[in-house]
Amino acid sequence: MSTLPGFTLVVLLLTAGSAAADGLVLKKDVELKGSTAAGKAGPLFLTADKIESTAPDVIEASGKVAARQAGQNFFADWLRYDTTQNRVEARGRVRLEQPALLVDGDALELDLDDYSGELAQPVYHLVAQHGRGDASHIDFVDKEHYKLQEATYTTCPVDNDDWFLEVDDLDIDKSRNVGTARNASLHFLGVPILYTPWMDFPLNDVRKSGVLAPTFGTTQRSGVDFLVPYYLNLAPNYDATLYPRLLSKRGVQLGGEFRYLLNDVHGVNRLEYLPNDNVAGRSRWSAALNNIYRLNDTTEAGMLFNRVSDNDYFRDLSNLLAVTSLTQLNREFWVTTQHTNWSADIRAQSYQTLQDSTSATPILEPYARLPQARLGISKTFENGLEFKMDSEATHFAHPTMVEGTRVLAYPTLRLPLTNSFGFLTPQIGWHSTYYALDDRAPVQHISRSLPILSLDSGVTFERPFHFASQDYTQTLEPRAYYVYAPYRDQSNIPVFDTALLDFSYAQMFTENQFIGGDRVNDANQLTVAVTSRFVEATSGLERLQVTLGQRYYFSTQQVTLPGIAPRTSNATDLLAAISGQVTRNWRIDTAWQFDAQNGTTIRQNLGASYRPSPGRVLNLGYRFIDQTTEQVDLSAQWPLAQRWYGMFRYNYSFKDNKLVEGLAGFEYNGGCWALRAVLQRLATKENQSTDALFFQLELNGMGRIGSNPLDVLKHSVPGYRPSNEIIQTP
């Protein structure tokens, strides 16, 4: 037996069959770099205070033992290596390091050929998941599989056990990146809050079938709301989610969503069914189907189908303002093709109209397009002349109003003339329309043709500008836009799909104040506007934009929509807008429409947001529309104390004298967990509101428990950030 005590040595050990233990030659570290490896896993590099050969095929090392082989490291106070069996035993402060796993324990036995073995009293750390825990025992099945007994798991930092998972058996399968736990209980702040006899979870971000974190909450209209989704990872390019939902006042709702992404087809389809609603006294359901099929490189087809069982489905069963306010559900099928100089599509479209049972005014059902065919052509010639034609043929159907077919064509020629400081764009077009109406119309066949001429022009001036120790470039951009269209009598033409455009800066620079093909305005008008921008010279950031504009009429208005009186003034209201990121933290967006003839404000939007840092958001808004709307909208997320955040929204209508949406909540960031509680009041009908309570516990790296308020918060508080996504600073 040879002994080398008193200093650290490095030795290259060859596996059984390559060399006898008596023939080992000690080498310095620099000499090992050129050595040839042997065995399945390659050479084992060993350092220790003392290394000795206790038998022909056995090496023992003690004192600061470190062994390295094929990407894994062993550390211990004592280590025994059997070269014949290629097996390692270690005792005392044992540490095993692998790329995905770090384990400390008392005693290790490991076969280096198949990586089977065991470790007593392990304390482990999963590197990729930032997860850690301990166990009474760990069995290494092979390099990709571990089994732990009486184990714990948490993503909290060391010396912090705010939450942990306690399991009788925990299997780790790195080949599938799956963990499986049996008889698992979840402990939060020392209290067990959840138990399951079996669960599995992914070890990375790859999708995996299994039960997702349940959500629960309460609403005034449906009572306790408990949902348990089950995810099915059917294939890399398609999956499904089943989500049974218990509503204590209404019953059990069944829902499912199927998503797929194939080479030429993709879609999302969702179905929900609530049998025998205990409150409504009937079964209720919804369907939302969205599928798109690519036929070739230029052509695709698609279908969109949305339908619910009754008018109050969303108002009773949803907590999102954008959903509860839906009144028209779209259903359509289309085929469209895109080419270099032309495009075409054909579609069939209809709607389901959701009425408000508390309102005395019914919502008008839109016309169905059964079908509609459109053709667009565009061509640019070498001299810069642009030709464009939009055409369509549509049959409009309605259960109670005049039906008919409309054929429309609008070819135009325009010549953009541009240089470095301005532009001039003349355009001429001919708008032609033909109607074939049913017997309910006073006139069954109507034709309408008229020329439309326009001239758009603008220049840009720039100058350096210095303010508050900062250099800017200020621009001055006057613009003039003239339109002429002669009057044509359109009083006998029904209104299939046409409405009056909201008056805005963009609308002032359009030929037609109507959207849709049933009205073409008579025009002899000039729009004059000026815009000034303040741009940081160094960064190019636009700090401020100020716009002022007005339209002037040289003839009286004759074309209107039914029930709307023609204008009486020779000029539109004055439009003013100011917007920009005025400072690092403040942004403003304001718009003002002023009736200069009567000296009154017609429309006003005032908006400002203050965002000094993530988690600190303040939004201020005021909206006024003459005779119809006056609302104030305030929302915020702000730190209340260390780790505490408060959120609120107050959206109040002075015209209706009611709260449109009210929201108040708090959020606590525990470091490895976050707790959220949100109370929301939402107007769902003209004279009806509903209350909802959201309570959620999020365990970092594990999932969320409770009802999910994140969608509500992101919609209601623009700029909201979950507290566990905010970098904490001292």
CORCORUR-V456109 format. One record per residue. N is the residue number from 1. RES is the residue in three letters. PHI is phi in whole degrees, 0 to 359 (NA if undefined). OMEGA is omega in whole degrees, 0 to 359 (* if undefined). Layout:
N_RES_PHI_OMEGA + N_RES_PHI_OMEGA
//
This chain:
1_MET_NA_179 + 2_SER_254_182 + 3_THR_228_180 + 4_LEU_231_183 + 5_PRO_269_165 + 6_GLY_91_177 + 7_PHE_206_182 + 8_THR_278_180 + 9_LEU_238_174 + 10_VAL_238_184 + 11_VAL_225_173 + 12_LEU_260_181 + 13_LEU_260_178 + 14_LEU_264_183 + 15_THR_291_185 + 16_ALA_305_178 + 17_GLY_93_181 + 18_SER_260_179 + 19_ALA_194_176 + 20_ALA_276_182 + 21_ALA_297_181 + 22_ASP_294_183 + 23_GLY_268_181 + 24_LEU_294_178 + 25_VAL_243_179 + 26_LEU_284_181 + 27_LYS_228_174 + 28_LYS_290_184 + 29_ASP_301_182 + 30_VAL_293_180 + 31_GLU_283_181 + 32_LEU_292_185 + 33_LYS_297_180 + 34_GLY_262_184 + 35_SER_286_180 + 36_THR_265_181 + 37_ALA_281_176 + 38_ALA_219_180 + 39_GLY_89_183 + 40_LYS_296_186 + 41_ALA_259_181 + 42_GLY_93_186 + 43_PRO_287_173 + 44_LEU_250_178 + 45_PHE_263_187 + 46_LEU_231_172 + 47_THR_231_180 + 48_ALA_193_173 + 49_ASP_289_183 + 50_LYS_215_178 + 51_ILE_230_179 + 52_GLU_215_177 + 53_SER_260_183 + 54_THR_271_179 + 55_ALA_201_183 + 56_PRO_303_183 + 57_ASP_239_185 + 58_VAL_232_176 + 59_ILE_241_175 + 60_GLU_240_179 + 61_ALA_227_180 + 62_SER_214_179 + 63_GLY_79_179 + 64_LYS_53_182 + 65_VAL_282_175 + 66_ALA_223_179 + 67_ALA_235_183 + 68_ARG_227_178 + 69_GLN_204_169 + 70_ALA_49_173 + 71_GLY_82_175 + 72_GLN_231_184 + 73_ASN_237_176 + 74_PHE_237_175 + 75_PHE_226_181 + 76_ALA_193_172 + 77_ASP_277_180 + 78_TRP_216_181 + 79_LEU_218_176 + 80_ARG_237_182 + 81_TYR_238_177 + 82_ASP_261_184 + 83_THR_289_179 + 84_THR_290_180 + 85_GLN_273_183 + 86_ASN_52_186 + 87_ARG_232_183 + 88_VAL_243_169 + 89_GLU_237_181 + 90_ALA_220_179 + 91_ARG_223_171 + 92_GLY_77_179 + 93_ARG_49_182 + 94_VAL_282_176 + 95_ARG_222_177 + 96_LEU_246_180 + 97_GLU_242_171 + 98_GLN_234_184 + 99_PRO_305_183 + 100_ALA_251_188 + 101_LEU_216_172 + 102_LEU_239_183 + 103_VAL_225_171 + 104_ASP_246_180 + 105_GLY_196_183 + 106_ASP_265_185 + 107_ALA_215_184 + 108_LEU_235_168 + 109_GLU_230_187 + 110_LEU_213_174 + 111_ASP_272_184 + 112_LEU_281_177 + 113_ASP_280_182 + 114_ASP_244_178 + 115_TYR_60_172 + 116_SER_268_180 + 117_GLY_163_181 + 118_GLU_207_179 + 119_LEU_218_182 + 120_ALA_269_177 + 121_GLN_49_183 + 122_PRO_283_167 + 123_VAL_238_191 + 124_TYR_243_177 + 125_HIS_218_175 + 126_LEU_271_191 + 127_VAL_295_186 + 128_ALA_294_185 + 129_GLN_269_186 + 130_HIS_55_179 + 131_GLY_257_181 + 132_ARG_213_177 + 133_GLY_173_177 + 134_ASP_220_181 + 135_ALA_200_175 + 136_SER_278_185 + 137_HIS_196_174 + 138_ILE_229_175 + 139_ASP_254_174 + 140_PHE_266_179 + 141_VAL_286_172 + 142_ASP_202_186 + 143_LYS_292_184 + 144_GLU_250_186 + 145_HIS_230_176 + 146_TYR_231_174 + 147_LYS_230_180 + 148_LEU_244_177 + 149_GLN_248_180 + 150_GLU_47_189 + 151_ALA_254_171 + 152_THR_235_179 + 153_TYR_213_176 + 154_THR_203_172 + 155_THR_254_177 + 156_CYS_289_179 + 157_PRO_293_180 + 158_VAL_302_182 + 159_ASP_69_175 + 160_ASN_227_179 + 161_ASP_243_179 + 162_ASP_302_173 + 163_TRP_219_175 + 164_PHE_202_177 + 165_LEU_259_180 + 166_GLU_249_185 + 167_VAL_227_174 + 168_ASP_286_179 + 169_ASP_224_179 + 170_LEU_228_178 + 171_ASP_255_177 + 172_ILE_247_179 + 173_ASP_243_182 + 174_LYS_286_179 + 175_SER_294_177 + 176_ARG_255_183 + 177_ASN_54_183 + 178_VAL_228_171 + 179_GLY_248_180 + 180_THR_235_182 + 181_ALA_241_178 + 182_ARG_237_184 + 183_ASN_54_185 + 184_ALA_256_175 + 185_SER_230_181 + 186_LEU_260_180 + 187_HIS_249_179 + 188_PHE_230_183 + 189_LEU_52_176 + 190_GLY_83_183 + 191_VAL_243_175 + 192_PRO_290_184 + 193_ILE_242_183 + 194_LEU_205_178 + 195_TYR_226_174 + 196_THR_214_179 + 197_PRO_289_182 + 198_TRP_202_174 + 199_MET_200_170 + 200_ASP_227_186 + 201_PHE_208_180 + 202_PRO_284_176 + 203_LEU_262_176 + 204_ASN_212_183 + 205_ASP_273_180 + 206_VAL_289_179 + 207_ARG_294_182 + 208_LYS_211_178 + 209_SER_294_177 + 210_GLY_153_179 + 211_VAL_285_176 + 212_LEU_275_181 + 213_ALA_300_179 + 214_PRO_291_175 + 215_THR_236_178 + 216_PHE_211_179 + 217_GLY_188_179 + 218_THR_211_175 + 219_THR_229_182 + 220_GLN_296_187 + 221_ARG_273_184 + 222_SER_237_180 + 223_GLY_79_179 + 224_VAL_295_184 + 225_ASP_241_184 + 226_PHE_233_185 + 227_LEU_231_179 + 228_VAL_237_180 + 229_PRO_279_174 + 230_TYR_239_185 + 231_TYR_262_179 + 232_LEU_243_176 + 233_ASN_274_188 + 234_LEU_289_180 + 235_ALA_194_179 + 236_PRO_301_185 + 237_ASN_245_170 + 238_TYR_202_182 + 239_ASP_207_180 + 240_ALA_211_175 + 241_THR_226_175 + 242_LEU_255_183 + 243_TYR_222_170 + 244_PRO_295_187 + 245_ARG_224_179 + 246_LEU_260_175 + 247_LEU_246_191 + 248_SER_299_180 + 249_LYS_275_190 + 250_ARG_247_183 + 251_GLY_131_183 + 252_VAL_253_177 + 253_GLN_257_177 + 254_LEU_250_181 + 255_GLY_221_177 + 256_GLY_205_178 + 257_GLU_227_179 + 258_PHE_237_179 + 259_ARG_240_177 + 260_TYR_210_179 + 261_LEU_217_178 + 262_LEU_258_184 + 263_ASN_301_185 + 264_ASP_238_184 + 265_VAL_222_172 + 266_HIS_209_182 + 267_GLY_184_175 + 268_VAL_226_183 + 269_ASN_230_185 + 270_ARG_225_178 + 271_LEU_230_176 + 272_GLU_223_181 + 273_TYR_215_177 + 274_LEU_241_181 + 275_PRO_284_172 + 276_ASN_52_175 + 277_ASP_304_184 + 278_ASN_293_180 + 279_VAL_271_183 + 280_ALA_280_180 + 281_GLY_75_180 + 282_ARG_202_175 + 283_SER_280_184 + 284_ARG_225_184 + 285_TRP_206_174 + 286_SER_212_177 + 287_ALA_222_177 + 288_ALA_223_184 + 289_LEU_242_181 + 290_ASN_220_184 + 291_ASN_222_180 + 292_ILE_230_184 + 293_TYR_238_177 + 294_ARG_272_183 + 295_LEU_279_174 + 296_ASN_200_185 + 297_ASP_295_185 + 298_THR_243_189 + 299_THR_231_174 + 300_GLU_217_177 + 301_ALA_235_182 + 302_GLY_203_176 + 303_MET_217_178 + 304_LEU_225_183 + 305_PHE_227_177 + 306_ASN_232_179 + 307_ARG_202_176 + 308_VAL_232_186 + 309_SER_286_186 + 310_ASP_204_185 + 311_ASN_295_188 + 312_ASP_259_185 + 313_TYR_302_182 + 314_PHE_290_182 + 315_ARG_295_181 + 316_ASP_276_193 + 317_LEU_244_179 + 318_SER_234_179 + 319_ASN_243_180 + 320_LEU_260_182 + 321_LEU_301_181 + 322_ALA_296_180 + 323_VAL_271_183 + 324_THR_294_180 + 325_SER_269_178 + 326_LEU_296_176 + 327_THR_238_181 + 328_GLN_234_177 + 329_LEU_256_187 + 330_ASN_276_173 + 331_ARG_223_181 + 332_GLU_204_173 + 333_PHE_228_184 + 334_TRP_215_169 + 335_VAL_229_183 + 336_THR_226_178 + 337_THR_224_182 + 338_GLN_237_178 + 339_HIS_227_187 + 340_THR_299_185 + 341_ASN_245_179 + 342_TRP_205_177 + 343_SER_215_181 + 344_ALA_208_173 + 345_ASP_205_175 + 346_ILE_225_183 + 347_ARG_211_170 + 348_ALA_237_189 + 349_GLN_216_174 + 350_SER_213_185 + 351_TYR_224_164 + 352_GLN_255_182 + 353_THR_262_180 + 354_LEU_263_182 + 355_GLN_274_174 + 356_ASP_264_185 + 357_SER_291_180 + 358_THR_267_182 + 359_SER_259_179 + 360_ALA_281_182 + 361_THR_258_180 + 362_PRO_289_177 + 363_ILE_274_183 + 364_LEU_288_177 + 365_GLU_283_179 + 366_PRO_292_174 + 367_TYR_292_172 + 368_ALA_271_175 + 369_ARG_258_187 + 370_LEU_225_355 + 371_PRO_255_172 + 372_GLN_226_176 + 373_ALA_237_181 + 374_ARG_230_177 + 375_LEU_224_177 + 376_GLY_237_180 + 377_ILE_231_176 + 378_SER_218_181 + 379_LYS_207_177 + 380_THR_248_182 + 381_PHE_270_185 + 382_GLU_298_180 + 383_ASN_278_179 + 384_GLY_94_179 + 385_LEU_293_182 + 386_GLU_246_175 + 387_PHE_250_179 + 388_LYS_214_175 + 389_MET_220_173 + 390_ASP_249_180 + 391_SER_218_179 + 392_GLU_203_171 + 393_ALA_222_187 + 394_THR_224_170 + 395_HIS_256_183 + 396_PHE_258_181 + 397_ALA_237_180 + 398_HIS_206_184 + 399_PRO_290_186 + 400_THR_234_186 + 401_MET_242_181 + 402_VAL_302_176 + 403_GLU_250_179 + 404_GLY_177_179 + 405_THR_243_179 + 406_ARG_239_175 + 407_VAL_243_188 + 408_LEU_225_174 + 409_ALA_216_181 + 410_TYR_220_174 + 411_PRO_275_179 + 412_THR_222_171 + 413_LEU_234_178 + 414_ARG_222_182 + 415_LEU_230_178 + 416_PRO_288_176 + 417_LEU_243_186 + 418_THR_230_170 + 419_ASN_213_187 + 420_SER_290_186 + 421_PHE_239_181 + 422_GLY_185_181 + 423_PHE_210_175 + 424_LEU_216_186 + 425_THR_228_172 + 426_PRO_276_179 + 427_GLN_213_175 + 428_ILE_224_180 + 429_GLY_214_179 + 430_TRP_230_185 + 431_HIS_260_182 + 432_SER_235_182 + 433_THR_218_177 + 434_TYR_228_180 + 435_TYR_239_169 + 436_ALA_238_189 + 437_LEU_251_180 + 438_ASP_277_188 + 439_ASP_290_180 + 440_ARG_285_179 + 441_ALA_276_178 + 442_PRO_296_177 + 443_VAL_231_186 + 444_GLN_272_183 + 445_HIS_232_183 + 446_ILE_226_174 + 447_SER_238_178 + 448_ARG_215_178 + 449_SER_221_178 + 450_LEU_198_174 + 451_PRO_278_175 + 452_ILE_226_179 + 453_LEU_242_178 + 454_SER_214_178 + 455_LEU_219_181 + 456_ASP_248_183 + 457_SER_209_178 + 458_GLY_192_176 + 459_VAL_226_180 + 460_THR_229_176 + 461_PHE_246_179 + 462_GLU_229_174 + 463_ARG_207_175 + 464_PRO_290_184 + 465_PHE_216_182 + 466_HIS_241_180 + 467_PHE_209_177 + 468_ALA_53_177 + 469_SER_62_181 + 470_GLN_229_178 + 471_ASP_269_179 + 472_TYR_231_166 + 473_THR_248_178 + 474_GLN_258_177 + 475_THR_249_171 + 476_LEU_229_190 + 477_GLU_233_175 + 478_PRO_285_181 + 479_ARG_217_178 + 480_ALA_229_185 + 481_TYR_221_182 + 482_TYR_247_179 + 483_VAL_226_173 + 484_TYR_230_174 + 485_ALA_216_183 + 486_PRO_289_181 + 487_TYR_283_170 + 488_ARG_228_180 + 489_ASP_293_183 + 490_GLN_234_185 + 491_SER_293_180 + 492_ASN_271_182 + 493_ILE_275_178 + 494_PRO_291_179 + 495_VAL_259_180 + 496_PHE_276_187 + 497_ASP_216_189 + 498_THR_248_177 + 499_ALA_215_178 + 500_LEU_276_177 + 501_LEU_294_172 + 502_ASP_299_180 + 503_PHE_289_182 + 504_SER_206_179 + 505_TYR_298_179 + 506_ALA_294_181 + 507_GLN_293_180 + 508_MET_295_182 + 509_PHE_250_174 + 510_THR_241_180 + 511_GLU_289_189 + 512_ASN_239_179 + 513_GLN_283_178 + 514_PHE_255_172 + 515_ILE_254_188 + 516_GLY_107_188 + 517_GLY_261_186 + 518_ASP_271_176 + 519_ARG_222_171 + 520_VAL_236_187 + 521_ASN_292_167 + 522_ASP_280_188 + 523_ALA_218_166 + 524_ASN_211_196 + 525_GLN_218_180 + 526_LEU_226_175 + 527_THR_256_179 + 528_VAL_236_180 + 529_ALA_214_177 + 530_VAL_218_179 + 531_THR_234_175 + 532_SER_232_181 + 533_ARG_240_175 + 534_PHE_242_188 + 535_VAL_243_177 + 536_GLU_297_184 + 537_ALA_293_184 + 538_THR_276_186 + 539_SER_262_185 + 540_GLY_79_180 + 541_LEU_286_178 + 542_GLU_278_183 + 543_ARG_277_185 + 544_LEU_207_174 + 545_GLN_226_181 + 546_VAL_238_183 + 547_THR_229_177 + 548_LEU_222_182 + 549_GLY_205_178 + 550_GLN_202_178 + 551_ARG_248_180 + 552_TYR_242_182 + 553_TYR_252_180 + 554_PHE_254_176 + 555_SER_208_180 + 556_THR_282_181 + 557_GLN_280_178 + 558_GLN_237_181 + 559_VAL_265_178 + 560_THR_220_172 + 561_LEU_272_179 + 562_PRO_304_178 + 563_GLY_85_181 + 564_ILE_247_181 + 565_ALA_285_177 + 566_PRO_292_180 + 567_ARG_290_180 + 568_THR_246_182 + 569_SER_264_179 + 570_ASN_260_178 + 571_ALA_209_176 + 572_THR_281_173 + 573_ASP_295_178 + 574_LEU_277_179 + 575_LEU_252_176 + 576_ALA_224_180 + 577_ALA_216_176 + 578_ILE_227_180 + 579_SER_209_176 + 580_GLY_148_175 + 581_GLN_272_191 + 582_VAL_291_173 + 583_THR_224_179 + 584_ARG_300_186 + 585_ASN_254_187 + 586_TRP_254_170 + 587_ARG_230_179 + 588_ILE_234_174 + 589_ASP_217_182 + 590_THR_229_176 + 591_ALA_214_186 + 592_TRP_217_177 + 593_GLN_244_189 + 594_PHE_236_176 + 595_ASP_278_184 + 596_ALA_291_182 + 597_GLN_288_182 + 598_ASN_258_179 + 599_GLY_70_181 + 600_THR_234_176 + 601_THR_274_180 + 602_ILE_266_182 + 603_ARG_212_181 + 604_GLN_209_174 + 605_ASN_234_178 + 606_LEU_240_180 + 607_GLY_220_177 + 608_ALA_211_177 + 609_SER_224_180 + 610_TYR_239_184 + 611_ARG_224_182 + 612_PRO_288_181 + 613_SER_194_177 + 614_PRO_303_182 + 615_GLY_91_176 + 616_ARG_237_185 + 617_VAL_223_174 + 618_LEU_224_180 + 619_ASN_243_180 + 620_LEU_237_181 + 621_GLY_213_175 + 622_TYR_218_183 + 623_ARG_228_181 + 624_PHE_224_172 + 625_ILE_230_186 + 626_ASP_307_174 + 627_GLN_74_185 + 628_THR_234_191 + 629_THR_218_168 + 630_GLU_207_185 + 631_GLN_225_170 + 632_VAL_243_185 + 633_ASP_224_180 + 634_LEU_238_177 + 635_SER_210_183 + 636_ALA_197_163 + 637_GLN_229_186 + 638_TRP_207_176 + 639_PRO_294_177 + 640_LEU_263_178 + 641_ALA_198_179 + 642_GLN_300_180 + 643_ARG_75_182 + 644_TRP_257_177 + 645_TYR_230_174 + 646_GLY_245_178 + 647_MET_227_176 + 648_PHE_205_169 + 649_ARG_216_178 + 650_TYR_226_180 + 651_ASN_242_188 + 652_TYR_238_178 + 653_SER_257_177 + 654_PHE_288_181 + 655_LYS_294_181 + 656_ASP_266_181 + 657_ASN_57_181 + 658_LYS_207_177 + 659_LEU_276_177 + 660_VAL_285_175 + 661_GLU_209_173 + 662_GLY_236_183 + 663_LEU_214_175 + 664_ALA_217_181 + 665_GLY_196_176 + 666_PHE_222_179 + 667_GLU_215_178 + 668_TYR_241_180 + 669_ASN_257_180 + 670_GLY_273_181 + 671_GLY_94_178 + 672_CYS_255_177 + 673_TRP_205_178 + 674_ALA_218_180 + 675_LEU_239_181 + 676_ARG_231_174 + 677_ALA_221_184 + 678_VAL_223_173 + 679_LEU_246_184 + 680_GLN_231_169 + 681_ARG_243_188 + 682_LEU_227_175 + 683_ALA_283_182 + 684_THR_256_176 + 685_LYS_222_183 + 686_GLU_301_181 + 687_ASN_232_183 + 688_GLN_213_177 + 689_SER_229_177 + 690_THR_225_179 + 691_ASP_252_179 + 692_ALA_221_177 + 693_LEU_242_178 + 694_PHE_247_178 + 695_PHE_222_187 + 696_GLN_221_172 + 697_LEU_246_179 + 698_GLU_249_178 + 699_LEU_257_185 + 700_ASN_302_179 + 701_GLY_77_183 + 702_MET_240_180 + 703_GLY_142_182 + 704_ARG_241_178 + 705_ILE_238_179 + 706_GLY_115_178 + 707_SER_282_188 + 708_ASN_268_178 + 709_PRO_266_189 + 710_LEU_294_179 + 711_ASP_296_179 + 712_VAL_296_182 + 713_LEU_293_181 + 714_LYS_293_179 + 715_HIS_281_187 + 716_SER_274_182 + 717_VAL_238_179 + 718_PRO_304_181 + 719_GLY_95_180 + 720_TYR_298_175 + 721_ARG_231_173 + 722_PRO_303_187 + 723_SER_297_180 + 724_ASN_280_171 + 725_GLU_258_180 + 726_ILE_263_179 + 727_ILE_288_181 + 728_GLN_281_177 + 729_THR_242_181 + 730_PRO_298_*
//
